[in-house]
Amino acid sequence: MDVDHPRTMAEKLLGRAAGKDVRAGDIAVCTPSYAMGTDGSIPMAIDYLAKMGRDSVADAAQLLFAMDHYGISSGPNALALQAKARKFAHDNGIRLFDVGDGIGHQLLIEEGIAAPGRLVVGADSHATSYGALNCFGTGIGSSDLAGVMFCGQMWLEVPKTIQVHLIGRLPQGVSAKDVALVLARRMGADGANYMALEFSGPGVATMDMDDRIVLSNMAVEIGAKAGIFPFDGVLEDWMQRIGVMDYTPIIADEGAEVARIVEVDLSALTPQIALPHRVDNVTDLDAQPFTPVDVVYLGTCTGGRMRDYEEALEVITKAGHLSDRVQVVVTPASGQIYSEMKRIGMLDRFRAFGARIELPGCGACCGTCGTIPSNGQKIISSANRNFRGRMGNAAAEIYLASSISCAHAAVRGGFGKRG
């Protein structure tokens, strides 16, 4: 593909998927490398496909199904939706991740399905997570998923780019979750509507893959269509470690046109917290008056990886106890993470402190299974959303923070300064 102008990563990635040069604002008809559906989106996609006169798919190898939103306690209606998805997958030869395997986004990352140079879409908004692996990851609806099932293609408007320029290094006790909350605080929930965030600057090299996944995951919380990291040595080492070598690295061209540049000095950041009921309702955690909490939730596709639990357990172990007023719930993002936690004794250590361990998956984050809060309860969570009713009860209050800050709240029985 011969081009005579500098391009952003978003333009390059969608151009590869469309097989032609594209610019921001163009409509690109793309062939995704992979499209993932969940038990929350697949059944409706199957219905849409049926209305188009089809009960088969164009390319089964392009599709992945994840049973991650509902669990064994989600009730007969939810279980019927899962059964419908399983049958369709079986009849069409589609790979299916079943209940307990984990969150689809985490599984696609662990297995290298999301890889540099690819367009990977998911019928769930946090498919932006895949951008950490130098691919264009974005969420789609059930109708778009049905379209991919039908013909193997979909259309996207090529987004403009906001460059997020990272400098410095995160201080001890501050994490990528705090960076994501700072971006939400500064830019607002619609600050990057239908735009690609492209991360750049020397601060990128200080961030490991877990950090990057968090930032790409939460790009959608400020309206972004994608959150893309450049290919570098950190990602190259990751791909080698998981045994995936078939990929095409993408970097932005020098001089590529961007809509704006947002600079973040990582070294100047402090722990943040999102107050109910908006992700962009963010403030400095230590500036808050002491607020008791009832539940500490450690999990989700944002905060349910090994390092989250290592950091949380370090805080709890140092204190030697949990607050007797707090229930701690641990929901690993994948079966692989669960198994590793079990192998090294981490699950037993959490249990010894009184934490509840739940099956890998989306869990209580979306309020369809797992621990649902009761009326009036306050929850501090390592998740990505705190909308009213998000965890299954509109009468509960959800606060968002890093896994480290959540662990401190579990020990203290709350967060903020005591008067």
C-alpha positions as CSV (number, residue, x, y, z in Angstrom):
1,M,0.0,0.0,0.0
2,D,1.8,3.2,-1.2
3,V,1.0,6.3,0.8
4,D,2.4,9.8,0.5
5,H,1.4,11.2,3.9
6,P,2.2,10.4,7.6
7,R,-0.5,8.3,9.3
8,T,-1.6,7.7,12.8
9,M,-1.7,4.2,14.3
10,A,-5.5,4.2,14.0
11,E,-5.3,5.0,10.3
12,K,-2.7,2.4,9.6
13,L,-4.5,-0.4,11.5
14,L,-7.9,0.3,9.8
15,G,-6.1,0.7,6.5
16,R,-4.7,-2.8,6.9
17,A,-8.1,-4.2,7.7
18,A,-9.7,-2.4,4.8
19,G,-6.9,-3.2,2.3
20,K,-6.4,0.4,1.3
21,D,-5.2,3.7,2.5
22,V,-7.7,5.5,4.8
23,R,-7.7,8.8,6.6
24,A,-9.6,10.1,9.6
25,G,-13.2,10.7,8.7
26,D,-13.2,8.0,5.9
27,I,-15.7,5.1,6.0
28,A,-13.6,1.9,6.0
29,V,-15.2,-1.5,5.1
30,C,-13.0,-3.7,7.2
31,T,-12.4,-7.4,7.7
32,P,-11.7,-8.0,11.4
33,S,-9.0,-10.5,12.3
34,Y,-11.4,-11.7,15.0
35,A,-14.8,-10.8,16.4
36,M,-15.8,-11.8,20.0
37,G,-19.3,-12.1,21.3
38,T,-20.4,-12.6,24.9
39,D,-23.4,-14.4,26.4
40,G,-24.9,-10.9,26.8
41,S,-24.6,-10.0,23.1
42,I,-24.6,-13.3,21.1
43,P,-28.3,-14.3,21.5
44,M,-29.5,-11.0,19.9
45,A,-26.9,-11.3,17.2
46,I,-28.2,-14.8,16.4
47,D,-31.7,-13.3,16.1
48,Y,-30.5,-10.6,13.8
49,L,-28.7,-13.1,11.6
50,A,-31.9,-15.2,11.4
51,K,-33.9,-12.1,10.3
52,M,-31.3,-11.9,7.4
53,G,-32.2,-15.4,6.5
54,R,-29.1,-17.2,7.8
55,D,-28.4,-19.7,10.5
56,S,-24.7,-20.1,9.5
57,V,-21.7,-17.9,9.5
58,A,-19.3,-16.6,6.8
59,D,-16.1,-17.6,8.7
60,A,-16.2,-19.6,11.9
61,A,-12.5,-19.1,12.5
62,Q,-13.0,-15.4,12.7
63,L,-15.5,-15.7,15.6
64,L,-15.1,-16.3,19.3
65,F,-17.8,-16.7,21.9
66,A,-17.2,-16.1,25.7
67,M,-19.7,-17.1,28.4
68,D,-18.5,-14.5,30.8
69,H,-21.4,-12.2,31.9
70,Y,-23.7,-14.8,33.4
71,G,-22.9,-17.5,36.0
72,I,-24.5,-20.6,37.4
73,S,-26.6,-18.5,39.7
74,S,-27.9,-16.0,37.1
75,G,-31.3,-17.7,36.7
76,P,-33.1,-19.7,34.1
77,N,-33.5,-16.9,31.6
78,A,-29.8,-16.2,31.5
79,L,-28.9,-19.9,31.4
80,A,-31.3,-20.2,28.4
81,L,-29.4,-17.5,26.6
82,Q,-26.1,-19.3,27.2
83,A,-27.6,-22.5,26.0
84,K,-28.6,-20.8,22.8
85,A,-25.1,-19.4,22.3
86,R,-23.5,-22.8,23.0
87,K,-25.7,-24.6,20.5
88,F,-25.0,-22.0,17.8
89,A,-21.3,-22.2,18.4
90,H,-21.4,-26.1,18.3
91,D,-23.5,-26.1,15.1
92,N,-21.1,-23.6,13.4
93,G,-17.8,-24.7,14.7
94,I,-17.1,-21.5,16.6
95,R,-14.6,-21.6,19.4
96,L,-16.3,-21.0,22.8
97,F,-14.9,-20.0,26.2
98,D,-17.3,-21.4,28.7
99,V,-18.4,-20.3,32.2
100,G,-15.4,-20.1,34.5
101,D,-12.8,-19.7,31.7
102,G,-12.8,-16.0,32.4
103,I,-13.6,-12.7,30.8
104,G,-13.4,-12.7,27.0
105,H,-11.2,-9.7,26.8
106,Q,-8.6,-11.2,29.1
107,L,-8.7,-14.5,27.3
108,L,-8.1,-12.9,23.9
109,I,-5.1,-11.1,25.4
110,E,-3.6,-14.1,27.2
111,E,-3.9,-16.3,24.0
112,G,-2.4,-13.7,21.7
113,I,-5.6,-13.5,19.7
114,A,-5.3,-9.8,20.1
115,A,-1.9,-9.1,18.5
116,P,0.0,-6.2,16.8
117,G,-1.4,-5.0,13.5
118,R,-4.8,-6.6,13.8
119,L,-8.4,-5.3,14.0
120,V,-10.1,-7.2,16.8
121,V,-13.7,-6.3,17.8
122,G,-15.8,-7.4,20.6
123,A,-19.5,-7.1,21.3
124,D,-18.7,-5.5,24.6
125,S,-17.5,-2.0,25.2
126,H,-14.3,-2.9,26.9
127,A,-12.9,-4.5,23.8
128,T,-10.8,-1.4,23.7
129,S,-8.5,-3.4,26.0
130,Y,-6.9,-5.0,23.0
131,G,-5.2,-1.7,22.0
132,A,-2.6,-2.4,24.6
133,L,-1.3,-5.0,22.2
134,N,-0.8,-2.5,19.3
135,C,-4.0,-3.5,17.6
136,F,-7.2,-1.6,16.9
137,G,-9.6,-3.0,19.5
138,T,-13.1,-1.6,19.8
139,G,-16.6,-2.5,21.0
140,I,-19.4,-3.2,18.7
141,G,-23.1,-4.0,19.1
142,S,-25.1,-7.2,18.5
143,S,-26.2,-6.0,15.1
144,D,-22.5,-5.3,14.0
145,L,-21.6,-8.8,15.3
146,A,-24.4,-10.2,13.2
147,G,-23.0,-8.4,10.2
148,V,-19.6,-10.0,10.8
149,M,-21.3,-13.4,11.2
150,F,-23.1,-12.8,7.9
151,C,-20.3,-11.6,5.6
152,G,-17.1,-11.4,7.6
153,Q,-16.9,-7.6,7.3
154,M,-18.1,-4.5,9.0
155,W,-17.7,-0.7,8.5
156,L,-16.1,1.8,10.7
157,E,-15.5,5.5,10.4
158,V,-11.8,6.1,10.8
159,P,-11.4,8.1,14.0
160,K,-9.4,11.2,14.6
161,T,-6.6,10.8,17.1
162,I,-5.8,12.3,20.5
163,Q,-2.2,11.7,21.4
164,V,-1.7,11.0,25.1
165,H,1.9,11.9,25.8
166,L,3.2,10.2,29.0
167,I,6.3,11.4,30.8
168,G,7.9,10.4,34.0
169,R,7.4,7.3,36.1
170,L,4.6,6.4,38.5
171,P,5.4,6.9,42.2
172,Q,5.1,4.0,44.6
173,G,1.5,3.3,45.5
174,V,0.1,4.9,42.3
175,S,-1.0,2.7,39.4
176,A,-2.2,2.8,35.8
177,K,-5.8,2.9,37.2
178,D,-5.0,6.3,38.7
179,V,-3.7,7.4,35.3
180,A,-7.0,6.3,33.7
181,L,-9.0,8.1,36.4
182,V,-6.9,11.3,35.9
183,L,-7.7,11.2,32.2
184,A,-11.4,10.8,33.0
185,R,-11.1,13.7,35.5
186,R,-9.3,16.0,33.0
187,M,-11.2,15.1,29.8
188,G,-14.7,14.1,31.0
189,A,-16.8,11.1,30.0
190,D,-17.3,12.5,26.5
191,G,-13.8,14.1,26.1
192,A,-12.7,11.7,23.4
193,N,-16.0,10.8,21.7
194,Y,-15.4,8.5,18.7
195,M,-11.6,9.3,18.7
196,A,-8.6,7.1,19.1
197,L,-6.3,7.6,22.1
198,E,-2.7,6.9,21.0
199,F,-0.2,6.7,23.8
200,S,3.2,8.0,23.3
201,G,6.2,9.5,25.1
202,P,9.0,8.2,27.4
203,G,6.5,7.2,30.1
204,V,5.2,4.4,27.9
205,A,8.4,2.4,28.3
206,T,8.0,2.5,32.1
207,M,4.6,0.7,31.8
208,D,4.3,-3.0,31.7
209,M,1.5,-4.9,29.9
210,D,-0.8,-4.9,32.9
211,D,-0.5,-1.1,33.0
212,R,-1.2,-0.7,29.3
213,I,-4.2,-3.0,29.4
214,V,-5.8,-0.8,32.1
215,L,-5.4,2.4,30.1
216,S,-6.7,0.8,26.9
217,N,-9.5,-0.8,28.7
218,M,-10.7,2.5,30.3
219,A,-10.2,4.6,27.1
220,V,-13.9,4.0,26.4
221,E,-14.8,5.7,29.7
222,I,-13.9,9.0,28.1
223,G,-15.7,8.1,24.9
224,A,-12.8,6.8,22.9
225,K,-13.2,4.4,20.0
226,A,-9.8,2.8,20.8
227,G,-6.8,3.2,23.0
228,I,-3.7,2.1,21.2
229,F,-0.1,1.6,22.4
230,P,2.9,1.6,20.1
231,F,4.8,-1.6,19.4
232,D,8.0,-1.6,21.6
233,G,10.3,-4.0,23.4
234,V,7.9,-4.5,26.3
235,L,5.2,-5.7,23.9
236,E,7.7,-7.7,21.9
237,D,8.8,-9.6,25.1
238,W,5.2,-10.2,26.0
239,M,4.4,-11.7,22.6
240,Q,7.5,-13.9,22.8
241,R,6.5,-15.1,26.3
242,I,3.0,-16.2,25.1
243,G,4.5,-17.8,22.0
244,V,2.9,-15.7,19.3
245,M,5.1,-14.5,16.6
246,D,2.7,-13.9,13.7
247,Y,2.0,-10.2,13.8
248,T,2.7,-6.9,12.2
249,P,4.0,-4.1,14.4
250,I,2.5,-0.7,13.9
251,I,3.9,2.7,14.9
252,A,2.6,6.2,14.1
253,D,4.4,8.2,11.5
254,E,6.3,11.3,12.6
255,G,4.1,14.3,11.7
256,A,0.9,12.3,11.6
257,E,-2.1,14.7,12.2
258,V,-3.7,14.5,15.6
259,A,-6.6,16.5,16.9
260,R,-4.9,17.4,20.2
261,I,-2.1,16.3,22.5
262,V,-2.8,15.6,26.2
263,E,0.4,15.4,28.4
264,V,0.4,13.4,31.6
265,D,3.3,13.6,34.0
266,L,3.2,10.2,35.7
267,S,5.6,11.2,38.5
268,A,3.2,14.0,39.6
269,L,0.1,11.7,40.1
270,T,-1.5,10.7,43.4
271,P,-4.1,8.0,44.2
272,Q,-7.5,8.9,42.7
273,I,-11.0,7.8,43.3
274,A,-14.2,8.1,41.2
275,L,-17.2,9.0,43.3
276,P,-20.7,7.7,42.5
277,H,-22.2,7.6,40.0
278,R,-19.9,8.7,37.2
279,V,-16.5,7.5,36.1
280,D,-15.4,11.1,35.5
281,N,-16.5,12.2,39.0
282,V,-12.9,11.9,40.1
283,T,-10.9,13.5,42.9
284,D,-7.8,12.9,44.9
285,L,-8.4,10.0,47.2
286,D,-6.6,11.6,50.2
287,A,-8.6,14.8,49.8
288,Q,-11.8,13.0,50.8
289,P,-13.1,12.8,54.3
290,F,-13.1,9.3,55.7
291,T,-15.8,7.2,54.1
292,P,-16.6,3.8,55.4
293,V,-17.2,1.0,52.9
294,D,-19.0,-2.3,53.2
295,V,-17.6,-4.2,50.2
296,V,-14.2,-4.2,48.6
297,Y,-14.3,-5.7,45.1
298,L,-11.1,-6.9,43.5
299,G,-11.6,-8.2,39.9
300,T,-12.9,-7.4,36.4
301,C,-11.1,-6.9,33.1
302,T,-9.6,-3.7,34.6
303,G,-8.4,-5.0,38.0
304,G,-8.4,-8.7,38.1
305,R,-4.9,-9.7,37.0
306,M,-1.9,-11.2,38.9
307,R,-0.3,-7.9,39.7
308,D,-3.5,-6.5,41.1
309,Y,-3.7,-9.3,43.5
310,E,0.0,-9.2,44.4
311,E,-0.2,-5.6,45.2
312,A,-3.5,-5.9,47.2
313,L,-2.2,-8.9,49.2
314,E,1.0,-7.1,50.0
315,V,-1.0,-4.3,51.6
316,I,-3.3,-6.7,53.5
317,T,-0.4,-8.9,54.6
318,K,1.6,-5.9,55.9
319,A,-1.5,-4.9,58.0
320,G,-2.1,-8.4,59.1
321,H,-5.9,-8.2,59.0
322,L,-9.0,-7.0,57.2
323,S,-11.4,-4.6,58.8
324,D,-14.2,-6.5,60.5
325,R,-16.8,-4.3,58.8
326,V,-15.7,-5.1,55.2
327,Q,-16.5,-8.0,52.9
328,V,-13.7,-8.5,50.4
329,V,-14.6,-10.3,47.1
330,V,-11.9,-11.6,44.8
331,T,-12.9,-12.5,41.2
332,P,-9.9,-13.3,39.0
333,A,-10.2,-12.2,35.3
334,S,-9.4,-15.6,33.9
335,G,-9.0,-19.3,34.7
336,Q,-5.3,-19.0,34.0
337,I,-5.0,-16.3,36.7
338,Y,-7.1,-18.3,39.1
339,S,-4.9,-21.4,38.6
340,E,-1.7,-19.4,39.1
341,M,-3.1,-17.8,42.3
342,K,-4.0,-21.3,43.5
343,R,-0.6,-22.7,42.6
344,I,1.4,-20.2,44.5
345,G,-1.0,-20.2,47.5
346,M,-2.4,-16.8,46.9
347,L,-6.1,-17.9,47.0
348,D,-5.5,-19.6,50.4
349,R,-3.8,-16.4,51.7
350,F,-6.8,-14.3,50.7
351,R,-9.2,-16.9,52.2
352,A,-7.2,-16.9,55.5
353,F,-7.8,-13.2,55.8
354,G,-11.6,-13.8,55.2
355,A,-11.9,-12.8,51.5
356,R,-14.5,-14.6,49.3
357,I,-13.1,-16.1,46.1
358,E,-15.5,-16.2,43.2
359,L,-15.4,-18.0,39.8
360,P,-13.4,-16.2,37.1
361,G,-15.5,-14.0,34.8
362,C,-17.3,-10.6,34.8
363,G,-18.8,-11.5,38.1
364,A,-20.6,-8.8,40.1
365,C,-19.2,-6.0,37.9
366,C,-22.3,-6.0,35.7
367,G,-24.6,-7.2,38.4
368,T,-25.6,-10.5,36.7
369,C,-24.0,-12.9,39.1
370,G,-21.6,-13.1,42.0
371,T,-21.8,-10.8,45.0
372,I,-24.6,-8.2,44.6
373,P,-24.6,-5.4,47.1
374,S,-27.6,-4.7,49.3
375,N,-29.5,-1.4,49.6
376,G,-27.3,1.4,50.9
377,Q,-24.0,-0.4,50.8
378,K,-20.9,1.4,49.7
379,I,-18.5,-0.6,47.5
380,I,-14.9,0.4,46.5
381,S,-14.0,-1.5,43.4
382,S,-11.1,-2.1,41.0
383,A,-13.6,-2.1,38.1
384,N,-14.1,0.4,35.3
385,R,-17.7,1.6,35.9
386,N,-19.7,2.9,38.8
387,F,-23.0,3.9,37.1
388,R,-26.1,3.7,39.3
389,G,-27.2,0.0,39.3
390,R,-24.0,-1.2,37.7
391,M,-23.5,-4.0,40.2
392,G,-27.1,-5.0,40.2
393,N,-28.5,-2.7,42.8
394,A,-29.4,1.0,42.1
395,A,-29.6,1.6,45.8
396,A,-25.9,0.9,46.3
397,E,-23.0,3.4,45.9
398,I,-19.9,2.4,43.9
399,Y,-16.5,4.0,44.2
400,L,-13.6,3.2,41.7
401,A,-10.0,3.1,42.7
402,S,-6.8,1.1,42.1
403,S,-6.3,-2.4,43.5
404,I,-3.8,-0.9,45.9
405,S,-6.3,1.8,47.2
406,C,-9.0,-0.9,47.4
407,A,-6.7,-3.0,49.6
408,H,-6.0,-0.1,51.9
409,A,-9.8,0.4,52.2
410,A,-10.2,-3.3,53.1
411,V,-7.7,-2.8,56.0
412,R,-9.0,0.5,57.2
413,G,-12.7,-0.1,56.7
414,G,-12.9,2.8,54.3
415,F,-10.9,5.5,52.4
416,G,-10.0,9.1,52.9
417,K,-8.7,11.1,55.8
418,R,-10.0,10.6,59.3
419,G,-11.1,13.8,60.9
